[in-house]
């Protein structure tokens, strides 16, 4: 964001947080050498705003995604919506 708006100081709302999280996650996956064809990425809390946006982003990038968390209904909803496995979280 600083590159896009170098002379502006502002707080980050949810949209900015999602953008930064997606970019930093993709950078970390790339730097780690994790390839879409072989990496399985677990998203913690895939039923929340940030979690769901990350599921969508990672699927669009071709990663094998699964969701884990404590909200059984949320996990079932995400599983149906995105077709990802959501094994039960022990907690």
N, C-alpha and C positions, 0 to 999 in steps of 0.2 A: 504494500500500500504506500509506503514511503516513496518508492520509485514513481508511482503514478501521481502522487500528490506531495512533492517534496517540501512545499512551503506551507502546508496546512497541518494544524494540530487538531485532532478530534478523537472522540472515544469510539470504540468499536461496538456496534450492535450485533445482533444475531447474524445478519447477512455477512458482515465483515468477518465475524468469527468463523462462519462456515467456509468462506473463501480462503482464509488463512490456514485453517485446519486442513482443508483439501490440498492446498499447495504444499504445506509442510509434510503432510503424510506421503504425498506422491514423491517428493524430494527424498524423504527417508527411505521409501521402498526402492527407489532407483539407486540411491547410494549404497544400499545393502545388497544390491544385485538380485533382488527378488523379482522373478519374472511372472507375468500373468499366468502362464501355462502351468507353473509348478507351485506357486504360493497360495496358501489358504489363509485368508485374513479374517480374524475374529473381531467383530465390532461389539464392544460392550455397550449395552443399553441402546440397541438399534431402533427402539420405539420412541425415543426422544427426538427432539428437533435436530440436534447435531448428529446423533447416531443414524437417523434415517437418511439424512443428506449424505453421510459418509457411505452408507450402504449403496445408495443410488450412484454416487460418484465412482466408487470402486467397481461396481458392476459395469458401468459405462466404460471403464478403463480395461475391462476384461478379466478382472481378478475373480478368483473363487472365494466367495464371501459366506461367512456364517455369522449368526447373531447369538449372543448370550446375554443373560441378564436375569433379574429376579421377578419381572412382571410377566407372568405366564400368558395372560391375555394379549399383552403387547407383543410378545414373541410370536404367538400364533398369528396375529394380524400381519406382522412384518413378513413372516414366512409365506403366508398366502399371497400378499401383495407383490413380493419380489421373488418368490420361488427359491428362497434360501433355507438351508437347514438351521434350526434353532434348538439345539439340544438344551435340556433343562439345566439351569444353573443351580448348583447345590448351595443353599444358603439360608 
